[in-house]
Amino acid sequence: MKIDFIRLRIYPDIDRQRSVEMDVRKDFADLIYQKGKGVAAHALALKIYNSTGGEEYGEEEVLMIRSYAESFGTPMFIDAVNEVMASEG
């Protein structure tokens, strides 16, 4: 699955009338680096931080991204990640 953490579409208001593209690489990578466990989390944090646009993430990485987003992300970040994953199928 391809995810672009440089241009993640975020809806800052609950009515979803406007959106902004945000570069969330550093914040999300830091979250995984601080809260994650094991070498897979370490590798994923570095992959996200060093990404240069739409990167391919494997099935296990996608599960980790969803898990960290849902466990530690804000509701608007969770919605943004879920939207990307739904559109990528």
C-alpha positions in Angstrom: 0.0 0.0 0.0 1.3 3.4 -0.9 1.1 6.2 1.7 2.4 9.7 1.4 3.0 11.1 4.9 4.3 14.3 3.4 0.9 15.2 1.9 -1.5 13.6 4.3 -5.0 15.1 3.9 -6.3 16.2 7.3 -9.7 17.5 8.1 -9.2 19.9 11.1 -12.9 20.4 11.8 -15.4 17.7 12.5 -17.8 18.9 9.8 -15.0 18.1 7.2 -15.8 21.2 5.2 -12.1 22.0 4.7 -9.0 20.0 4.5 -5.3 20.7 4.6 -2.3 18.7 3.5 0.2 18.2 6.3 3.7 16.7 6.5 3.3 14.3 9.4 6.5 12.3 8.9 8.5 13.6 11.9 5.6 13.7 14.4 4.3 10.2 13.4 7.8 8.7 13.3 8.6 10.2 16.7 5.4 8.7 18.1 6.4 5.2 16.8 10.0 5.7 18.0 8.8 6.6 21.5 5.9 4.2 21.9 6.8 1.3 19.7 8.4 -2.0 20.7 11.1 -3.9 18.8 13.1 -3.6 15.7 10.1 -3.6 13.4 8.8 -0.4 15.1 12.3 1.1 14.9 12.6 0.3 11.2 9.1 1.7 10.5 9.8 4.9 12.3 12.9 5.5 10.3 11.2 4.6 7.0 8.4 7.1 7.6 10.8 9.8 8.8 13.1 9.3 5.7 10.2 9.0 3.2 10.3 11.3 0.2 6.6 11.0 -0.9 4.4 8.1 -1.6 6.2 5.1 -0.2 5.1 1.4 -0.4 4.3 -0.2 3.0 3.9 -3.9 3.4 1.0 -5.7 5.0 2.7 -5.9 8.5 3.8 -2.2 8.2 0.2 -1.2 7.4 -1.1 -3.0 10.4 1.5 -1.3 12.6 0.6 2.1 11.1 -3.1 1.6 11.8 -2.4 0.3 15.3 -0.1 3.3 16.3 -2.5 5.8 14.7 -5.5 4.3 16.5 -3.7 3.9 19.9 -1.9 7.2 20.0 -3.1 9.5 17.3 -5.7 12.3 17.5 -9.1 11.6 16.0 -8.4 13.8 13.0 -5.1 11.8 12.4 -6.9 8.5 12.8 -9.5 9.6 10.2 -6.8 10.7 7.8 -5.0 7.4 8.0 -8.2 5.4 7.7 -9.2 7.4 4.6 -5.9 6.7 2.9 -6.2 3.0 3.7 -9.7 2.9 2.4 -8.8 4.6 -0.8 -5.8 2.4 -1.4 -8.0 -0.7 -0.7 
